[in-house]
Amino acid sequence: MSVNRVCLNCGSASLVSDRSLGGKIVCSKCGSSAFRKKSYSFFNSKNLIFLAIAIAIFLIII
């Protein structure tokens, strides 16, 4: 199991190897096999959007 992958459907990082599918990795919560890598970059997160909105509001107030 790889900790740096998350499910595209539910966002869970709980992955298991399904024996009935020949060892294919699936999400243990929703059963999906679609994954993406976790992004640890600040620019790919929603924090950048909130920071930009906060700066814009701050500039409007001043």
C-alpha positions in Angstrom: 0.0 0.0 0.0 1.2 3.5 -0.8 0.4 6.3 1.6 0.9 9.0 -1.0 -2.2 8.1 -3.0 -5.8 9.0 -2.4 -9.1 7.8 -4.0 -10.6 10.1 -6.6 -14.2 9.3 -5.6 -14.2 9.6 -1.8 -10.7 11.1 -1.1 -9.8 8.3 1.3 -6.2 7.2 1.7 -7.3 3.7 2.9 -6.3 1.4 0.1 -6.3 -2.4 0.0 -5.1 -5.1 -2.4 -8.2 -7.0 -3.6 -7.4 -10.7 -4.1 -10.4 -11.4 -6.3 -9.1 -8.9 -8.8 -5.6 -10.3 -8.9 -4.1 -8.0 -6.3 -5.4 -4.8 -7.9 -5.3 -1.9 -5.4 -8.8 -0.6 -4.5 -10.3 1.9 -2.0 -11.5 0.1 1.1 -14.3 2.6 1.6 -15.9 2.9 -1.9 -14.3 0.1 -3.9 -13.0 2.4 -6.6 -9.7 1.7 -8.4 -9.1 5.3 -9.5 -6.4 7.1 -7.6 -4.2 10.2 -7.7 -1.1 11.2 -5.8 -1.5 13.5 -2.8 -0.2 17.0 -3.6 1.8 18.6 -0.9 2.4 21.7 -2.9 1.1 25.0 -1.5 0.1 26.2 -4.9 -2.1 23.2 -5.8 -4.1 23.5 -2.6 -7.2 25.6 -1.7 -5.1 27.5 0.8 -3.7 29.7 -2.1 -7.3 30.7 -3.1 -8.2 31.6 0.5 -5.0 33.6 0.8 -5.7 35.5 -2.4 -9.2 36.3 -1.2 -8.0 37.5 2.2 -5.4 39.7 0.6 -7.9 41.2 -1.8 -10.4 41.9 1.1 -7.5 43.4 3.1 -6.6 45.8 0.2 -10.2 46.8 -0.3 -10.6 47.7 3.4 -7.5 49.8 3.4 
